[in-house]
Amino acid sequence: MPKDNAIIGWKNLPFGFYITEPGNSANFKTGDWRSQRPVLDKEKCIRCGMCYIFCPEPAYEPDDEGYFIVNLDYCKGCGICANECPKGAITMVMEEV
């Protein structure tokens, strides 16, 4: 095998674009790159919290009325919340550019 194609261990990789320490998106505002945003219809919402439970990010928080409101600083627009909502109270709309 030529030297250029040799397999090297991860500890010997040169510094570059890889994660150097563990972390999560709760420490960073990661919602800037989404193409769609969730919109809640409170008339349909039963406040079950399924959006909160299934959201892969820390994007949903309950408000004083018990509705789970998305924090767009963290929402990535994946649409899982809309898919899991049993009443169809969340729709995904395109972000304005």
Order of alpha helices (4+ residues) and beta strands (2+ residues): beta-alpha-beta-beta-alpha-beta
